[in-house]
Amino acid sequence: MKRSGILAALCLALLAFPAAAQSTTVELGIEADMQTLRNQNDGDLRDKFTVTVKDADHDISWGWVCTSGRDLFGGLARADKECGFQGGSAGKIRNPKLPATDPAAWVARTQFSGKFVVAGDGKTDLSGLSVNYLPSGKPQNFGGELALKPGLNSTNFFAGLADKVMAKLELDAGGSIDPRVDTVDGYSVSIPSAGFPSDKGCVWDIHQAFPYQVFSWYMELKATCTSVVNKQDVKEVFDFAGNMPFLGDNTVDGTTTYNLVLTVGGAETDESLFVDSEDESLFAEVQGITGVLTMTNSQIVEITLDGQPIKNPVKVSAKGTLTGTGVSPQVVRSFAMLLGLIPGTYVGP
C-alpha cells in the first residue's frame, strides 16, 4: 500500500473510533447556604452559593446571592425571586505553554456580572447576565429563557417530558403515585465561552423533570457548541438523555449523592432516558456524560411544598466530577456551567 493510502486508512480508523481517544473530566463544586428556607416570606433573608468549575485549562468561580419569590400584603403584590453574580465571580485559563502546576500558567481571563429575575410564572430571562473577557474588555451576554418554579411549589411547564416520566413511573408502580413533579425547561440557553478564543460557547435546549415519587432528575438536553478550527467556525450538536437520581436521606444531617448518566444520541428509546438509577450508575460506561456529586448536608429544616411537609438542608457542600466520553470537552464544561447557573434547583427544594 502506498504511503498516502496508509495515511488515509489511518485517518478513517481514527474517525471511526473517536470515543476511545476522547475523555474529559470537569470538577464541579457547590457551596450552598439557603437561609430563605427558614422563612420564605422574610424579605431580609438571602440564599448564597459559591460554584466552582475546573478542568485542565479552566478555573471558574461564581458567587451568587438570591432572594426568595414571595407574596406581599396578603397576595395583593409579589416580590419576584432575583439572583445575581457577586464581586469576585471570575475565571482563569491556563497558558498551554506552561504546566498546570506552575502558578504563572494561570491567567485571569473572565469576569461575570449581572442578575436574572424569576417572574411569578417562572419565566426567567438570562440576557441580564454577561461575561467580560480580559484584556480586550469585550463582553458577551448569556441568553435564552428558563422556566423555573417561582416558589415552594412544583410546576409542570413542559408536559411532554413530565408526562412521559410520570406515565412510566405509574406503570412500574402498578397504580397511583405521588403527583408532585418539578420541571426545568430552557429554550436557546446560551452559555458563553469560558475564555479561550477557540471556544465560542454552547446553546442548550433543556427539558428536565424531578418526580418526588423517586427523587430523580430525568433529562432530555440538546447542546449546539461552536468552536474555531483553522479559522473556521465548526458546530457540533449533541443530544443527551438520561437521569440523575438522588441517593441518601435528605431529612437528617449527613451525606447524599447525585449519580448522573447522560447518554448521547437522544431519547429515542426508554433505555436512554430511564437508565439504571441505582448501583450500576456508579460504574456506567456510556457515550455521553457521567458523574457523581457528593453532598454533605446540615441544618435540616421542615418546609411546606405543595401543601405537604418536606425536610431539606439549609447548608449543602457538594463536590464531584463530570466525565465526558466520546463528546467534546467544551460540552462537558458547558454542562457543568449550566448546572452552576441555577445551583439552588439541584441542592434546594
Secondary structure in CASP SS format (residue, H / E / C, confidence):
PFRMAT SS
TARGET T0000
AUTHOR 0000-0000-0000
METHOD secondary structure of the structure
MODEL  1
M C 1.00
K C 1.00
R H 1.00
S H 1.00
G H 1.00
I H 1.00
L H 1.00
A H 1.00
A H 1.00
L H 1.00
C H 1.00
L H 1.00
A H 1.00
L H 1.00
L H 1.00
A H 1.00
F C 1.00
P C 1.00
A H 1.00
A H 1.00
A H 1.00
Q C 1.00
S E 1.00
T E 1.00
T E 1.00
V E 1.00
E E 1.00
L E 1.00
G E 1.00
I E 1.00
E E 1.00
A E 1.00
D E 1.00
M E 1.00
Q H 1.00
T H 1.00
L H 1.00
R C 1.00
N C 1.00
Q C 1.00
N C 1.00
D C 1.00
G C 1.00
D C 1.00
L C 1.00
R C 1.00
D E 1.00
K E 1.00
F E 1.00
T E 1.00
V E 1.00
T E 1.00
V E 1.00
K E 1.00
D C 1.00
A C 1.00
D C 1.00
H E 1.00
D E 1.00
I E 1.00
S E 1.00
W E 1.00
G E 1.00
W E 1.00
V E 1.00
C E 1.00
T C 1.00
S C 1.00
G C 1.00
R E 1.00
D E 1.00
L E 1.00
F H 1.00
G H 1.00
G H 1.00
L C 1.00
A E 1.00
R E 1.00
A E 1.00
D C 1.00
K E 1.00
E E 1.00
C E 1.00
G E 1.00
F E 1.00
Q C 1.00
G C 1.00
G C 1.00
S C 1.00
A E 1.00
G E 1.00
K E 1.00
I E 1.00
R E 1.00
N C 1.00
P C 1.00
K C 1.00
L C 1.00
P C 1.00
A C 1.00
T C 1.00
D C 1.00
P H 1.00
A H 1.00
A H 1.00
W E 1.00
V E 1.00
A E 1.00
R E 1.00
T E 1.00
Q E 1.00
F E 1.00
S E 1.00
G E 1.00
K E 1.00
F E 1.00
V E 1.00
V E 1.00
A C 1.00
G C 1.00
D C 1.00
G C 1.00
K E 1.00
T E 1.00
D E 1.00
L C 1.00
S C 1.00
G C 1.00
L E 1.00
S E 1.00
V E 1.00
N E 1.00
Y E 1.00
L C 1.00
P C 1.00
S C 1.00
G C 1.00
K E 1.00
P E 1.00
Q E 1.00
N E 1.00
F C 1.00
G E 1.00
G E 1.00
E E 1.00
L E 1.00
A E 1.00
L C 1.00
K C 1.00
P C 1.00
G C 1.00
L C 1.00
N C 1.00
S C 1.00
T C 1.00
N C 1.00
F C 1.00
F C 1.00
A H 1.00
G H 1.00
L H 1.00
A H 1.00
D H 1.00
K H 1.00
V H 1.00
M H 1.00
A H 1.00
K H 1.00
L H 1.00
E H 1.00
L H 1.00
D H 1.00
A H 1.00
G C 1.00
G C 1.00
S C 1.00
I C 1.00
D C 1.00
P C 1.00
R C 1.00
V E 1.00
D E 1.00
T E 1.00
V E 1.00
D E 1.00
G E 1.00
Y E 1.00
S E 1.00
V E 1.00
S E 1.00
I E 1.00
P C 1.00
S C 1.00
A C 1.00
G C 1.00
F C 1.00
P C 1.00
S C 1.00
D E 1.00
K E 1.00
G E 1.00
C E 1.00
V E 1.00
W E 1.00
D E 1.00
I E 1.00
H E 1.00
Q E 1.00
A E 1.00
F E 1.00
P E 1.00
Y C 1.00
Q C 1.00
V C 1.00
F C 1.00
S E 1.00
W E 1.00
Y E 1.00
M E 1.00
E E 1.00
L E 1.00
K E 1.00
A E 1.00
T E 1.00
C E 1.00
T E 1.00
S E 1.00
V E 1.00
V E 1.00
N C 1.00
K C 1.00
Q E 1.00
D E 1.00
V E 1.00
K E 1.00
E E 1.00
V E 1.00
F E 1.00
D E 1.00
F E 1.00
A E 1.00
G E 1.00
N E 1.00
M E 1.00
P E 1.00
F E 1.00
L E 1.00
G C 1.00
D C 1.00
N C 1.00
T C 1.00
V C 1.00
D C 1.00
G E 1.00
T E 1.00
T E 1.00
T E 1.00
Y E 1.00
N E 1.00
L E 1.00
V E 1.00
L E 1.00
T E 1.00
V E 1.00
G C 1.00
G C 1.00
A C 1.00
E C 1.00
T C 1.00
D H 1.00
E H 1.00
S H 1.00
L H 1.00
F C 1.00
V C 1.00
D C 1.00
S C 1.00
E C 1.00
D H 1.00
E H 1.00
S H 1.00
L H 1.00
F H 1.00
A C 1.00
E C 1.00
V C 1.00
Q C 1.00
G E 1.00
I E 1.00
T E 1.00
G E 1.00
V E 1.00
L E 1.00
T E 1.00
M E 1.00
T E 1.00
N E 1.00
S E 1.00
Q E 1.00
I E 1.00
V E 1.00
E E 1.00
I E 1.00
T E 1.00
L E 1.00
D C 1.00
G C 1.00
Q E 1.00
P E 1.00
I E 1.00
K E 1.00
N E 1.00
P E 1.00
V E 1.00
K E 1.00
V E 1.00
S E 1.00
A E 1.00
K E 1.00
G E 1.00
T E 1.00
L E 1.00
T E 1.00
G E 1.00
T E 1.00
G C 1.00
V C 1.00
S C 1.00
P H 1.00
Q H 1.00
V H 1.00
V H 1.00
R H 1.00
S H 1.00
F H 1.00
A H 1.00
M H 1.00
L H 1.00
L H 1.00
G H 1.00
L H 1.00
I C 1.00
P H 1.00
G H 1.00
T H 1.00
Y H 1.00
V H 1.00
G C 1.00
P C 1.00
END
